């Protein structure tokens, strides 16, 4: 559980790790129960009612010019928005 906390970049106390480990065990047990009854003749479902995506034609419409897109940018460089780094060096 501590390793999961490190991967999620959250600091967990020993009490939280103990509590979350128990909760994770319950989740894994429930997944195992579902796996026992999931057979090839039972179709997998993610929703009780069949859904269908409705797509529109992908047609290019009116777009902004580069100058229009960058006109209100607080900082721009070389035709791009300039933003502060959000990822650490390890990325």
C-alpha positions in Angstrom: 0.0 0.0 0.0 2.9 2.4 0.7 4.2 1.8 -2.8 0.7 2.8 -4.2 0.9 5.9 -2.2 4.3 6.7 -3.6 3.0 6.1 -7.2 0.0 8.4 -6.5 2.4 10.9 -4.9 0.5 11.0 -1.7 2.0 10.7 1.7 0.2 8.1 3.9 0.5 7.6 7.7 0.9 4.2 9.1 -2.8 4.3 10.3 -4.0 5.2 6.8 -1.9 2.4 5.3 -3.5 -0.1 7.7 -7.0 1.1 7.0 -6.6 1.3 3.3 -5.0 -2.1 3.1 -8.1 -3.6 4.7 -10.3 -1.7 2.2 -8.2 -2.8 -0.7 -8.5 -6.4 0.5 -12.3 -6.1 0.4 -12.2 -4.7 -3.1 -10.0 -7.5 -4.3 -12.2 -10.1 -2.7 -15.3 -8.6 -4.4 -13.5 -8.6 -7.8 -12.7 -12.3 -7.2 -16.4 -13.0 -6.5 -17.5 -11.3 -9.7 -14.8 -13.2 -11.7 -16.2 -16.5 -10.4 -19.6 -15.9 -11.9 -18.4 -14.2 -15.1 -18.6 -16.9 -17.7 -18.1 -16.7 -21.4 -21.9 -17.0 -22.0 -22.6 -13.9 -20.0 -21.8 -10.8 -22.0 -19.8 -8.1 -20.3 -21.7 -4.9 -19.6 -20.7 -1.5 -18.5 -24.3 -0.1 -18.5 -27.7 -1.8 -18.0 -29.1 -0.2 -21.1 -27.3 -0.6 -24.5 -25.8 2.7 -25.5 -24.9 4.0 -28.9 -22.6 6.9 -29.7 -23.9 9.5 -32.0 -21.3 11.1 -34.2 -21.5 14.2 -36.4 -19.5 14.5 -39.6 -16.0 15.7 -38.9 -15.9 18.8 -41.0 -13.4 21.6 -40.7 -15.1 24.8 -39.8 -13.9 28.4 -39.3 -10.8 28.4 -37.1 -8.7 31.1 -35.4 -5.5 32.3 -36.9 -2.3 31.9 -34.9 -2.3 35.6 -34.0 -6.0 35.5 -32.9 -5.3 32.5 -30.7 -2.3 34.1 -29.0 -3.6 37.6 -28.8 -4.7 37.3 -25.1 -2.1 34.9 -24.0 -0.2 36.1 -20.9 3.0 34.8 -22.4 3.8 33.4 -25.8 7.0 32.4 -27.6 7.6 31.1 -31.1 3.9 30.8 -31.9 3.1 28.8 -28.8 1.6 29.5 -25.3 4.4 29.6 -22.7 3.4 28.1 -19.4 5.3 27.1 -16.2 6.6 23.6 -15.9 4.2 21.2 -14.1 6.1 18.0 -14.2 9.2 17.3 -12.1 12.6 16.4 -13.5 11.9 12.7 -13.1 9.3 12.8 -15.8 
